[in-house]
Structure formats: C-alpha cells, structure tokens
Amino acid sequence: MENYSVILGVDVSKLTLDISSAERNLHLEISNDNKGFNSFIKWCKLNGIYTKTVFVVME
C-alpha cells in the first residue's frame, strides 16, 4: 500500500463539494467548478497538504 500524507473525504453534490480531513480536523466547502478547485489547491498549500501524496475518498 502507498504511503499517503493525508486522507481527504469528499462529499460530492451538484453545486458544492465538502472536503474534510478527520485526522487534521480540517473542513472546506467549495463550489463544484474550476473556481472551487483552485480554492481547494490553495487550501491544500495553506494546510501543508501535498496533492501528490493525498488519498481522496469520494461519496
């Protein structure tokens, strides 16, 4: 199994995405579009989350 720096859970809806990390006690709600995705990348950088080593679980 790979070594992941963090696991993110994503609740997907038509208009928004709720992203959370239980182990880091983090939460973010973004729009489900390019603007929201750019916000997600900035949020990851702010919180020391490296997107190359993240495991994402979507529901």
Predicted model as a PDB file, atoms N, CA, C, CB and O in Angstrom, pLDDT in the B-factor column:
MODEL        1                                                                  
ATOM      1  N   MET A   1       0.837  -1.181   0.000  1.00 55.00           N  
ATOM      2  CA  MET A   1       0.000   0.000   0.000  1.00 55.00           C  
ATOM      3  C   MET A   1       0.881   1.241   0.000  1.00 55.00           C  
ATOM      4  CB  MET A   1      -0.952  -0.001   1.212  1.00 55.00           C  
ATOM      5  O   MET A   1       1.953   1.259   0.605  1.00 55.00           O  
ATOM      6  N   GLU A   2       0.416   2.272  -0.683  1.00 75.00           N  
ATOM      7  CA  GLU A   2       1.141   3.540  -0.746  1.00 75.00           C  
ATOM      8  C   GLU A   2       1.162   4.230   0.613  1.00 75.00           C  
ATOM      9  CB  GLU A   2       0.513   4.462  -1.793  1.00 75.00           C  
ATOM     10  O   GLU A   2       0.318   3.968   1.470  1.00 75.00           O  
ATOM     11  N   ASN A   3       2.124   5.103   0.793  1.00 87.00           N  
ATOM     12  CA  ASN A   3       2.169   5.953   1.974  1.00 87.00           C  
ATOM     13  C   ASN A   3       1.565   7.300   1.617  1.00 87.00           C  
ATOM     14  CB  ASN A   3       3.624   6.115   2.503  1.00 87.00           C  
ATOM     15  O   ASN A   3       2.118   8.036   0.801  1.00 87.00           O  
ATOM     16  N   TYR A   4       0.438   7.621   2.224  1.00 90.00           N  
ATOM     17  CA  TYR A   4      -0.251   8.873   1.949  1.00 90.00           C  
ATOM     18  C   TYR A   4      -0.024   9.834   3.111  1.00 90.00           C  
ATOM     19  CB  TYR A   4      -1.767   8.635   1.717  1.00 90.00           C  
ATOM     20  O   TYR A   4       0.000   9.426   4.272  1.00 90.00           O  
ATOM     21  N   SER A   5       0.144  11.122   2.783  1.00 89.00           N  
ATOM     22  CA  SER A   5       0.361  12.119   3.824  1.00 89.00           C  
ATOM     23  C   SER A   5      -0.937  12.452   4.546  1.00 89.00           C  
ATOM     24  CB  SER A   5       0.968  13.384   3.229  1.00 89.00           C  
ATOM     25  O   SER A   5      -0.920  12.817   5.721  1.00 89.00           O  
ATOM     26  N   VAL A   6      -2.052  12.329   3.853  1.00 94.00           N  
ATOM     27  CA  VAL A   6      -3.352  12.646   4.448  1.00 94.00           C  
ATOM     28  C   VAL A   6      -4.449  11.985   3.624  1.00 94.00           C  
ATOM     29  CB  VAL A   6      -3.573  14.189   4.528  1.00 94.00           C  
ATOM     30  O   VAL A   6      -4.288  11.748   2.426  1.00 94.00           O  
ATOM     31  N   ILE A   7      -5.557  11.695   4.280  1.00 95.00           N  
ATOM     32  CA  ILE A   7      -6.736  11.158   3.609  1.00 95.00           C  
ATOM     33  C   ILE A   7      -7.813  12.228   3.656  1.00 95.00           C  
ATOM     34  CB  ILE A   7      -7.227   9.821   4.275  1.00 95.00           C  
ATOM     35  O   ILE A   7      -8.133  12.753   4.722  1.00 95.00           O  
ATOM     36  N   LEU A   8      -8.375  12.552   2.483  1.00 97.00           N  
ATOM     37  CA  LEU A   8      -9.445  13.534   2.400  1.00 97.00           C  
ATOM     38  C   LEU A   8     -10.735  12.842   1.999  1.00 97.00           C  
ATOM     39  CB  LEU A   8      -9.092  14.654   1.401  1.00 97.00           C  
ATOM     40  O   LEU A   8     -10.762  12.040   1.065  1.00 97.00           O  
ATOM     41  N   GLY A   9     -11.796  13.161   2.710  1.00 97.00           N  
ATOM     42  CA  GLY A   9     -13.118  12.690   2.352  1.00 97.00           C  
ATOM     43  C   GLY A   9     -13.847  13.807   1.636  1.00 97.00           C  
ATOM     44  O   GLY A   9     -13.828  14.953   2.086  1.00 97.00           O  
ATOM     45  N   VAL A  10     -14.490  13.482   0.524  1.00 97.00           N  
ATOM     46  CA  VAL A  10     -15.193  14.486  -0.260  1.00 97.00           C  
ATOM     47  C   VAL A  10     -16.645  14.052  -0.451  1.00 97.00           C  
ATOM     48  CB  VAL A  10     -14.496  14.707  -1.630  1.00 97.00           C  
ATOM     49  O   VAL A  10     -16.919  12.989  -1.009  1.00 97.00           O  
ATOM     50  N   ASP A  11     -17.565  14.884   0.016  1.00 97.00           N  
ATOM     51  CA  ASP A  11     -18.987  14.668  -0.208  1.00 97.00           C  
ATOM     52  C   ASP A  11     -19.347  15.486  -1.443  1.00 97.00           C  
ATOM     53  CB  ASP A  11     -19.861  15.080   1.056  1.00 97.00           C  
ATOM     54  O   ASP A  11     -19.290  16.716  -1.418  1.00 97.00           O  
ATOM     55  N   VAL A  12     -19.716  14.805  -2.518  1.00 96.00           N  
ATOM     56  CA  VAL A  12     -19.942  15.440  -3.807  1.00 96.00           C  
ATOM     57  C   VAL A  12     -21.430  15.713  -4.007  1.00 96.00           C  
ATOM     58  CB  VAL A  12     -19.397  14.561  -4.947  1.00 96.00           C  
ATOM     59  O   VAL A  12     -22.267  14.821  -3.865  1.00 96.00           O  
ATOM     60  N   SER A  13     -21.735  16.955  -4.338  1.00 95.00           N  
ATOM     61  CA  SER A  13     -23.087  17.292  -4.764  1.00 95.00           C  
ATOM     62  C   SER A  13     -22.986  18.097  -6.058  1.00 95.00           C  
ATOM     63  CB  SER A  13     -23.856  18.092  -3.653  1.00 95.00           C  
ATOM     64  O   SER A  13     -21.891  18.434  -6.507  1.00 95.00           O  
ATOM     65  N   LYS A  14     -24.114  18.394  -6.637  1.00 95.00           N  
ATOM     66  CA  LYS A  14     -24.114  19.076  -7.926  1.00 95.00           C  
ATOM     67  C   LYS A  14     -23.471  20.461  -7.838  1.00 95.00           C  
ATOM     68  CB  LYS A  14     -25.538  19.198  -8.451  1.00 95.00           C  
ATOM     69  O   LYS A  14     -22.723  20.850  -8.735  1.00 95.00           O  
ATOM     70  N   LEU A  15     -23.750  21.204  -6.776  1.00 97.00           N  
ATOM     71  CA  LEU A  15     -23.283  22.583  -6.670  1.00 97.00           C  
ATOM     72  C   LEU A  15     -22.049  22.775  -5.805  1.00 97.00           C  
ATOM     73  CB  LEU A  15     -24.369  23.420  -6.138  1.00 97.00           C  
ATOM     74  O   LEU A  15     -21.272  23.702  -6.035  1.00 97.00           O  
ATOM     75  N   THR A  16     -21.856  21.912  -4.812  1.00 97.00           N  
ATOM     76  CA  THR A  16     -20.741  22.095  -3.880  1.00 97.00           C  
ATOM     77  C   THR A  16     -20.022  20.790  -3.585  1.00 97.00           C  
ATOM     78  CB  THR A  16     -21.236  22.707  -2.584  1.00 97.00           C  
ATOM     79  O   THR A  16     -20.546  19.702  -3.822  1.00 97.00           O  
ATOM     80  N   LEU A  17     -18.808  20.924  -3.063  1.00 97.00           N  
ATOM     81  CA  LEU A  17     -18.027  19.804  -2.554  1.00 97.00           C  
ATOM     82  C   LEU A  17     -17.664  20.116  -1.109  1.00 97.00           C  
ATOM     83  CB  LEU A  17     -16.744  19.550  -3.424  1.00 97.00           C  
ATOM     84  O   LEU A  17     -17.146  21.194  -0.820  1.00 97.00           O  
ATOM     85  N   ASP A  18     -17.929  19.193  -0.211  1.00 98.00           N  
ATOM     86  CA  ASP A  18     -17.490  19.308   1.181  1.00 98.00           C  
ATOM     87  C   ASP A  18     -16.282  18.414   1.340  1.00 98.00           C  
ATOM     88  CB  ASP A  18     -18.628  18.917   2.195  1.00 98.00           C  
ATOM     89  O   ASP A  18     -16.361  17.203   1.133  1.00 98.00           O  
ATOM     90  N   ILE A  19     -15.162  19.016   1.710  1.00 97.00           N  
ATOM     91  CA  ILE A  19     -13.897  18.283   1.828  1.00 97.00           C  
ATOM     92  C   ILE A  19     -13.461  18.328   3.280  1.00 97.00           C  
ATOM     93  CB  ILE A  19     -12.791  18.882   0.890  1.00 97.00           C  
ATOM     94  O   ILE A  19     -13.475  19.389   3.905  1.00 97.00           O  
ATOM     95  N   SER A  20     -13.070  17.171   3.822  1.00 97.00           N  
ATOM     96  CA  SER A  20     -12.631  17.162   5.207  1.00 97.00           C  
ATOM     97  C   SER A  20     -11.510  16.152   5.434  1.00 97.00           C  
ATOM     98  CB  SER A  20     -13.801  16.858   6.125  1.00 97.00           C  
ATOM     99  O   SER A  20     -11.354  15.166   4.714  1.00 97.00           O  
ATOM    100  N   SER A  21     -10.747  16.455   6.471  1.00 96.00           N  
ATOM    101  CA  SER A  21      -9.706  15.560   6.952  1.00 96.00           C  
ATOM    102  C   SER A  21      -9.930  15.383   8.447  1.00 96.00           C  
ATOM    103  CB  SER A  21      -8.265  16.116   6.641  1.00 96.00           C  
ATOM    104  O   SER A  21      -9.702  16.307   9.227  1.00 96.00           O  
ATOM    105  N   ALA A  22     -10.374  14.198   8.844  1.00 93.00           N  
ATOM    106  CA  ALA A  22     -10.639  13.932  10.255  1.00 93.00           C  
ATOM    107  C   ALA A  22      -9.352  13.981  11.078  1.00 93.00           C  
ATOM    108  CB  ALA A  22     -11.318  12.568  10.420  1.00 93.00           C  
ATOM    109  O   ALA A  22      -9.345  14.483  12.202  1.00 93.00           O  
ATOM    110  N   GLU A  23      -8.264  13.456  10.511  1.00 93.00           N  
ATOM    111  CA  GLU A  23      -7.009  13.388  11.265  1.00 93.00           C  
ATOM    112  C   GLU A  23      -6.404  14.762  11.526  1.00 93.00           C  
ATOM    113  CB  GLU A  23      -6.009  12.530  10.524  1.00 93.00           C  
ATOM    114  O   GLU A  23      -5.671  14.939  12.499  1.00 93.00           O  
ATOM    115  N   ARG A  24      -6.700  15.734  10.672  1.00 94.00           N  
ATOM    116  CA  ARG A  24      -6.181  17.102  10.855  1.00 94.00           C  
ATOM    117  C   ARG A  24      -7.259  18.085  11.300  1.00 94.00           C  
ATOM    118  CB  ARG A  24      -5.553  17.596   9.562  1.00 94.00           C  
ATOM    119  O   ARG A  24      -6.990  19.276  11.456  1.00 94.00           O  
ATOM    120  N   ASN A  25      -8.473  17.590  11.502  1.00 97.00           N  
ATOM    121  CA  ASN A  25      -9.593  18.415  11.937  1.00 97.00           C  
ATOM    122  C   ASN A  25      -9.791  19.620  11.010  1.00 97.00           C  
ATOM    123  CB  ASN A  25      -9.371  18.888  13.376  1.00 97.00           C  
ATOM    124  O   ASN A  25      -9.903  20.757  11.469  1.00 97.00           O  
ATOM    125  N   LEU A  26      -9.832  19.354   9.693  1.00 97.00           N  
ATOM    126  CA  LEU A  26      -9.982  20.397   8.687  1.00 97.00           C  
ATOM    127  C   LEU A  26     -11.259  20.172   7.892  1.00 97.00           C  
ATOM    128  CB  LEU A  26      -8.762  20.433   7.749  1.00 97.00           C  
ATOM    129  O   LEU A  26     -11.693  19.036   7.697  1.00 97.00           O  
ATOM    130  N   HIS A  27     -11.859  21.278   7.433  1.00 97.00           N  
ATOM    131  CA  HIS A  27     -13.049  21.194   6.591  1.00 97.00           C  
ATOM    132  C   HIS A  27     -13.052  22.366   5.621  1.00 97.00           C  
ATOM    133  CB  HIS A  27     -14.346  21.185   7.451  1.00 97.00           C  
ATOM    134  O   HIS A  27     -12.628  23.471   5.962  1.00 97.00           O  
ATOM    135  N   LEU A  28     -13.534  22.114   4.408  1.00 98.00           N  
ATOM    136  CA  LEU A  28     -13.643  23.147   3.381  1.00 98.00           C  
ATOM    137  C   LEU A  28     -14.864  22.859   2.533  1.00 98.00           C  
ATOM    138  CB  LEU A  28     -12.361  23.212   2.504  1.00 98.00           C  
ATOM    139  O   LEU A  28     -15.089  21.716   2.133  1.00 98.00           O  
ATOM    140  N   GLU A  29     -15.654  23.881   2.255  1.00 98.00           N  
ATOM    141  CA  GLU A  29     -16.762  23.757   1.315  1.00 98.00           C  
ATOM    142  C   GLU A  29     -16.450  24.652   0.125  1.00 98.00           C  
ATOM    143  CB  GLU A  29     -18.135  24.142   1.980  1.00 98.00           C  
ATOM    144  O   GLU A  29     -16.182  25.843   0.286  1.00 98.00           O  
ATOM    145  N   ILE A  30     -16.488  24.071  -1.070  1.00 98.00           N  
ATOM    146  CA  ILE A  30     -16.171  24.817  -2.285  1.00 98.00           C  
ATOM    147  C   ILE A  30     -17.253  24.595  -3.329  1.00 98.00           C  
ATOM    148  CB  ILE A  30     -14.795  24.403  -2.840  1.00 98.00           C  
ATOM    149  O   ILE A  30     -18.026  23.641  -3.249  1.00 98.00           O  
ATOM    150  N   SER A  31     -17.295  25.479  -4.298  1.00 98.00           N  
ATOM    151  CA  SER A  31     -18.208  25.285  -5.418  1.00 98.00           C  
ATOM    152  C   SER A  31     -17.660  24.178  -6.313  1.00 98.00           C  
ATOM    153  CB  SER A  31     -18.401  26.606  -6.221  1.00 98.00           C  
ATOM    154  O   SER A  31     -16.448  23.983  -6.406  1.00 98.00           O  
ATOM    155  N   ASN A  32     -18.550  23.468  -6.958  1.00 97.00           N  
ATOM    156  CA  ASN A  32     -18.177  22.344  -7.813  1.00 97.00           C  
ATOM    157  C   ASN A  32     -17.894  22.866  -9.231  1.00 97.00           C  
ATOM    158  CB  ASN A  32     -19.306  21.255  -7.830  1.00 97.00           C  
ATOM    159  O   ASN A  32     -18.627  22.574 -10.176  1.00 97.00           O  
ATOM    160  N   ASP A  33     -16.806  23.651  -9.350  1.00 97.00           N  
ATOM    161  CA  ASP A  33     -16.397  24.215 -10.632  1.00 97.00           C  
ATOM    162  C   ASP A  33     -14.905  24.555 -10.566  1.00 97.00           C  
ATOM    163  CB  ASP A  33     -17.247  25.482 -10.985  1.00 97.00           C  
ATOM    164  O   ASP A  33     -14.248  24.277  -9.563  1.00 97.00           O  
ATOM    165  N   ASN A  34     -14.378  25.148 -11.620  1.00 97.00           N  
ATOM    166  CA  ASN A  34     -12.943  25.472 -11.665  1.00 97.00           C  
ATOM    167  C   ASN A  34     -12.526  26.436 -10.561  1.00 97.00           C  
ATOM    168  CB  ASN A  34     -12.587  26.069 -13.013  1.00 97.00           C  
ATOM    169  O   ASN A  34     -11.444  26.288  -9.992  1.00 97.00           O  
ATOM    170  N   LYS A  35     -13.362  27.416 -10.251  1.00 98.00           N  
ATOM    171  CA  LYS A  35     -13.052  28.361  -9.183  1.00 98.00           C  
ATOM    172  C   LYS A  35     -12.907  27.632  -7.841  1.00 98.00           C  
ATOM    173  CB  LYS A  35     -14.147  29.445  -9.090  1.00 98.00           C  
ATOM    174  O   LYS A  35     -11.993  27.909  -7.065  1.00 98.00           O  
ATOM    175  N   GLY A  36     -13.819  26.703  -7.589  1.00 97.00           N  
ATOM    176  CA  GLY A  36     -13.750  25.917  -6.366  1.00 97.00           C  
ATOM    177  C   GLY A  36     -12.512  25.033  -6.322  1.00 97.00           C  
ATOM    178  O   GLY A  36     -11.876  24.900  -5.277  1.00 97.00           O  
ATOM    179  N   PHE A  37     -12.171  24.434  -7.450  1.00 96.00           N  
ATOM    180  CA  PHE A  37     -10.990  23.581  -7.500  1.00 96.00           C  
ATOM    181  C   PHE A  37      -9.728  24.392  -7.209  1.00 96.00           C  
ATOM    182  CB  PHE A  37     -10.880  22.894  -8.871  1.00 96.00           C  
ATOM    183  O   PHE A  37      -8.841  23.922  -6.498  1.00 96.00           O  
ATOM    184  N   ASN A  38      -9.643  25.607  -7.754  1.00 97.00           N  
ATOM    185  CA  ASN A  38      -8.494  26.476  -7.467  1.00 97.00           C  
ATOM    186  C   ASN A  38      -8.434  26.832  -5.984  1.00 97.00           C  
ATOM    187  CB  ASN A  38      -8.565  27.761  -8.314  1.00 97.00           C  
ATOM    188  O   ASN A  38      -7.347  26.911  -5.412  1.00 97.00           O  
ATOM    189  N   SER A  39      -9.590  27.047  -5.357  1.00 97.00           N  
ATOM    190  CA  SER A  39      -9.640  27.300  -3.913  1.00 97.00           C  
ATOM    191  C   SER A  39      -9.136  26.089  -3.130  1.00 97.00           C  
ATOM    192  CB  SER A  39     -11.077  27.652  -3.476  1.00 97.00           C  
ATOM    193  O   SER A  39      -8.446  26.232  -2.121  1.00 97.00           O  
ATOM    194  N   PHE A  40      -9.485  24.908  -3.605  1.00 97.00           N  
ATOM    195  CA  PHE A  40      -9.039  23.668  -2.969  1.00 97.00           C  
ATOM    196  C   PHE A  40      -7.513  23.552  -3.007  1.00 97.00           C  
ATOM    197  CB  PHE A  40      -9.682  22.451  -3.661  1.00 97.00           C  
ATOM    198  O   PHE A  40      -6.894  23.197  -2.004  1.00 97.00           O  
ATOM    199  N   ILE A  41      -6.911  23.846  -4.148  1.00 96.00           N  
ATOM    200  CA  ILE A  41      -5.449  23.773  -4.277  1.00 96.00           C  
ATOM    201  C   ILE A  41      -4.783  24.755  -3.311  1.00 96.00           C  
ATOM    202  CB  ILE A  41      -5.013  24.074  -5.737  1.00 96.00           C  
ATOM    203  O   ILE A  41      -3.799  24.405  -2.658  1.00 96.00           O  
ATOM    204  N   LYS A  42      -5.306  25.972  -3.215  1.00 97.00           N  
ATOM    205  CA  LYS A  42      -4.760  26.975  -2.282  1.00 97.00           C  
ATOM    206  C   LYS A  42      -4.915  26.499  -0.839  1.00 97.00           C  
ATOM    207  CB  LYS A  42      -5.470  28.346  -2.472  1.00 97.00           C  
ATOM    208  O   LYS A  42      -3.999  26.651  -0.032  1.00 97.00           O  
ATOM    209  N   TRP A  43      -6.077  25.920  -0.514  1.00 97.00           N  
ATOM    210  CA  TRP A  43      -6.343  25.414   0.830  1.00 97.00           C  
ATOM    211  C   TRP A  43      -5.355  24.307   1.188  1.00 97.00           C  
ATOM    212  CB  TRP A  43      -7.788  24.896   0.936  1.00 97.00           C  
ATOM    213  O   TRP A  43      -4.850  24.252   2.309  1.00 97.00           O  
ATOM    214  N   CYS A  44      -5.086  23.425   0.221  1.00 95.00           N  
ATOM    215  CA  CYS A  44      -4.108  22.358   0.454  1.00 95.00           C  
ATOM    216  C   CYS A  44      -2.740  22.944   0.778  1.00 95.00           C  
ATOM    217  CB  CYS A  44      -4.011  21.434  -0.772  1.00 95.00           C  
ATOM    218  O   CYS A  44      -2.092  22.516   1.733  1.00 95.00           O  
ATOM    219  N   LYS A  45      -2.304  23.907   0.002  1.00 96.00           N  
ATOM    220  CA  LYS A  45      -0.994  24.528   0.231  1.00 96.00           C  
ATOM    221  C   LYS A  45      -0.935  25.196   1.601  1.00 96.00           C  
ATOM    222  CB  LYS A  45      -0.690  25.558  -0.867  1.00 96.00           C  
ATOM    223  O   LYS A  45       0.065  25.075   2.309  1.00 96.00           O  
ATOM    224  N   LEU A  46      -2.001  25.900   1.977  1.00 96.00           N  
ATOM    225  CA  LEU A  46      -2.059  26.570   3.281  1.00 96.00           C  
ATOM    226  C   LEU A  46      -1.956  25.597   4.448  1.00 96.00           C  
ATOM    227  CB  LEU A  46      -3.344  27.358   3.399  1.00 96.00           C  
ATOM    228  O   LEU A  46      -1.411  25.927   5.501  1.00 96.00           O  
ATOM    229  N   ASN A  47      -2.485  24.393   4.246  1.00 95.00           N  
ATOM    230  CA  ASN A  47      -2.527  23.394   5.311  1.00 95.00           C  
ATOM    231  C   ASN A  47      -1.456  22.324   5.194  1.00 95.00           C  
ATOM    232  CB  ASN A  47      -3.863  22.743   5.328  1.00 95.00           C  
ATOM    233  O   ASN A  47      -1.514  21.309   5.887  1.00 95.00           O  
ATOM    234  N   GLY A  48      -0.476  22.541   4.321  1.00 94.00           N  
ATOM    235  CA  GLY A  48       0.626  21.587   4.185  1.00 94.00           C  
ATOM    236  C   GLY A  48       0.206  20.248   3.626  1.00 94.00           C  
ATOM    237  O   GLY A  48       0.799  19.220   3.954  1.00 94.00           O  
ATOM    238  N   ILE A  49      -0.815  20.249   2.782  1.00 93.00           N  
ATOM    239  CA  ILE A  49      -1.296  19.020   2.165  1.00 93.00           C  
ATOM    240  C   ILE A  49      -0.733  18.965   0.757  1.00 93.00           C  
ATOM    241  CB  ILE A  49      -2.862  18.950   2.157  1.00 93.00           C  
ATOM    242  O   ILE A  49      -1.029  19.827  -0.071  1.00 93.00           O  
ATOM    243  N   TYR A  50       0.073  17.959   0.486  1.00 92.00           N  
ATOM    244  CA  TYR A  50       0.722  17.823  -0.813  1.00 92.00           C  
ATOM    245  C   TYR A  50      -0.127  16.926  -1.699  1.00 92.00           C  
ATOM    246  CB  TYR A  50       2.159  17.252  -0.666  1.00 92.00           C  
ATOM    247  O   TYR A  50      -0.293  15.739  -1.416  1.00 92.00           O  
ATOM    248  N   THR A  51      -0.658  17.490  -2.759  1.00 88.00           N  
ATOM    249  CA  THR A  51      -1.645  16.790  -3.593  1.00 88.00           C  
ATOM    250  C   THR A  51      -1.116  15.513  -4.237  1.00 88.00           C  
ATOM    251  CB  THR A  51      -2.133  17.711  -4.670  1.00 88.00           C  
ATOM    252  O   THR A  51      -1.906  14.662  -4.645  1.00 88.00           O  
ATOM    253  N   LYS A  52       0.191  15.362  -4.336  1.00 90.00           N  
ATOM    254  CA  LYS A  52       0.751  14.139  -4.922  1.00 90.00           C  
ATOM    255  C   LYS A  52       0.715  12.965  -3.958  1.00 90.00           C  
ATOM    256  CB  LYS A  52       2.177  14.381  -5.368  1.00 90.00           C  
ATOM    257  O   LYS A  52       0.849  11.814  -4.374  1.00 90.00           O  
ATOM    258  N   THR A  53       0.535  13.248  -2.664  1.00 92.00           N  
ATOM    259  CA  THR A  53       0.540  12.180  -1.669  1.00 92.00           C  
ATOM    260  C   THR A  53      -0.755  12.135  -0.867  1.00 92.00           C  
ATOM    261  CB  THR A  53       1.716  12.349  -0.732  1.00 92.00           C  
ATOM    262  O   THR A  53      -0.755  11.735   0.297  1.00 92.00           O  
ATOM    263  N   VAL A  54      -1.865  12.549  -1.493  1.00 93.00           N  
ATOM    264  CA  VAL A  54      -3.170  12.557  -0.835  1.00 93.00           C  
ATOM    265  C   VAL A  54      -4.011  11.402  -1.356  1.00 93.00           C  
ATOM    266  CB  VAL A  54      -3.898  13.905  -1.061  1.00 93.00           C  
ATOM    267  O   VAL A  54      -4.013  11.101  -2.550  1.00 93.00           O  
ATOM    268  N   PHE A  55      -4.721  10.766  -0.443  1.00 95.00           N  
ATOM    269  CA  PHE A  55      -5.690   9.743  -0.806  1.00 95.00           C  
ATOM    270  C   PHE A  55      -7.067  10.381  -0.669  1.00 95.00           C  
ATOM    271  CB  PHE A  55      -5.550   8.447   0.095  1.00 95.00           C  
ATOM    272  O   PHE A  55      -7.437  10.826   0.418  1.00 95.00           O  
ATOM    273  N   VAL A  56      -7.829  10.431  -1.759  1.00 94.00           N  
ATOM    274  CA  VAL A  56      -9.139  11.083  -1.765  1.00 94.00           C  
ATOM    275  C   VAL A  56     -10.234  10.028  -1.882  1.00 94.00           C  
ATOM    276  CB  VAL A  56      -9.243  12.110  -2.927  1.00 94.00           C  
ATOM    277  O   VAL A  56     -10.225   9.185  -2.779  1.00 94.00           O  
ATOM    278  N   VAL A  57     -11.179  10.105  -0.943  1.00 96.00           N  
ATOM    279  CA  VAL A  57     -12.329   9.206  -0.939  1.00 96.00           C  
ATOM    280  C   VAL A  57     -13.554  10.060  -1.229  1.00 96.00           C  
ATOM    281  CB  VAL A  57     -12.468   8.432   0.434  1.00 96.00           C  
ATOM    282  O   VAL A  57     -13.836  11.023  -0.516  1.00 96.00           O  
ATOM    283  N   MET A  58     -14.287   9.696  -2.292  1.00 95.00           N  
ATOM    284  CA  MET A  58     -15.457  10.479  -2.685  1.00 95.00           C  
ATOM    285  C   MET A  58     -16.738   9.697  -2.445  1.00 95.00           C  
ATOM    286  CB  MET A  58     -15.359  10.890  -4.157  1.00 95.00           C  
ATOM    287  O   MET A  58     -16.801   8.479  -2.615  1.00 95.00           O  
ATOM    288  N   GLU A  59     -17.757  10.452  -2.041  1.00 91.00           N  
ATOM    289  CA  GLU A  59     -19.065   9.858  -1.809  1.00 91.00           C  
ATOM    290  C   GLU A  59     -20.098  10.645  -2.579  1.00 91.00           C  
ATOM    291  CB  GLU A  59     -19.410   9.820  -0.304  1.00 91.00           C  
ATOM    292  O   GLU A  59     -21.285  10.320  -2.531  1.00 91.00           O  
TER     293      GLU A  59                                                      
ENDMDL                                                                          
END                                                                             
